[in-house]
Amino acid sequence: MFAQLIKPFRTLDIEESRRLISNREIILSEYALIRLNENQKRLFTEDEILRIIKEEISIKVHLQINQKYVYYYALEKDFLKLVLEVTEKKVVIVTLLYVKKISEFS
């Protein structure tokens, strides 16, 4: 059942994905970094994560069935995967993952 909720059902183009997060307050949930190891937490500080989401262009974005958005950003060899909850006034970074590849169904 859970896998069905996180299954993507719509891909967003670059312009649509940038519009979606622009002019909204961006905050990190208290659990966003829970899946990172200590080295990754030192690398991905809150300031760095906010810089990435505001300045970098995501390489893939999709909306999941559960109404959360997944943004992928290319790093040197791997990817940063951000799961976002978007409301009218804010963007909450729910989960942040450091991944080796983009999921097959993504």
C-alpha positions in Angstrom: 0.0 0.0 0.0 2.8 2.5 0.9 4.5 2.0 -2.4 1.4 3.0 -4.2 1.3 6.3 -2.2 4.8 7.3 -3.2 4.4 6.3 -6.8 4.8 9.2 -9.2 1.9 10.1 -11.4 2.9 13.4 -13.0 6.3 14.8 -14.1 6.9 18.5 -13.9 9.0 20.5 -16.4 11.7 22.8 -15.1 9.7 26.0 -15.3 6.7 24.5 -13.5 9.0 23.0 -10.8 10.7 26.3 -10.2 7.4 28.2 -10.1 6.1 25.8 -7.5 8.7 26.6 -4.9 9.3 30.3 -5.7 7.9 33.0 -3.5 7.2 30.5 -0.7 9.0 30.2 2.6 11.2 27.1 2.6 11.7 25.2 5.8 13.3 22.0 6.9 11.1 19.6 8.9 12.7 18.3 12.1 12.9 14.8 10.5 14.3 15.8 7.1 17.9 14.8 7.9 17.2 11.6 9.8 18.3 9.3 7.0 21.7 11.0 6.5 24.9 9.7 8.2 27.1 12.2 10.2 29.4 13.0 7.2 26.4 13.8 5.0 24.8 15.9 7.7 28.0 18.0 7.9 28.0 18.4 4.1 24.3 19.2 3.8 23.7 21.9 6.4 20.4 23.7 6.5 22.0 26.7 4.7 23.4 24.4 2.0 20.1 22.6 1.4 18.3 26.0 1.1 20.9 27.2 -1.3 20.5 24.1 -3.5 16.8 24.3 -3.6 16.8 28.1 -4.4 19.7 28.3 -6.8 20.3 24.9 -8.4 18.2 23.5 -11.2 16.6 20.1 -10.4 17.2 17.4 -13.0 13.9 15.6 -12.4 10.7 16.5 -10.5 7.5 14.6 -10.1 4.3 14.6 -8.0 3.5 11.5 -6.1 0.1 10.1 -5.5 0.3 11.2 -1.8 0.6 14.9 -3.1 4.3 15.3 -2.2 6.8 16.5 -4.7 10.1 14.8 -5.3 13.0 16.9 -6.6 16.3 15.3 -7.7 19.5 17.4 -7.9 22.7 16.1 -9.5 25.8 16.1 -7.3 29.3 15.2 -8.4 28.6 11.4 -8.7 25.3 10.9 -6.9 22.0 12.6 -6.4 20.2 14.6 -3.7 16.5 13.6 -3.4 14.2 16.0 -1.6 10.6 15.1 -0.8 8.6 18.3 -0.4 5.2 19.2 0.9 4.0 22.3 -0.8 1.2 24.6 0.6 0.0 28.0 -0.6 2.6 29.8 1.6 5.4 27.4 2.3 7.5 24.5 1.2 8.4 21.9 3.8 11.4 19.6 3.1 10.0 16.4 4.6 12.8 14.1 3.6 16.3 14.5 2.3 18.2 11.5 0.8 21.6 11.1 -0.7 21.1 8.5 -3.4 23.3 6.7 -5.9 20.7 6.6 -8.6 17.2 7.8 -9.4 14.6 5.2 -8.7 13.5 3.2 -11.7 9.8 4.2 -11.3 10.8 7.9 -10.9 
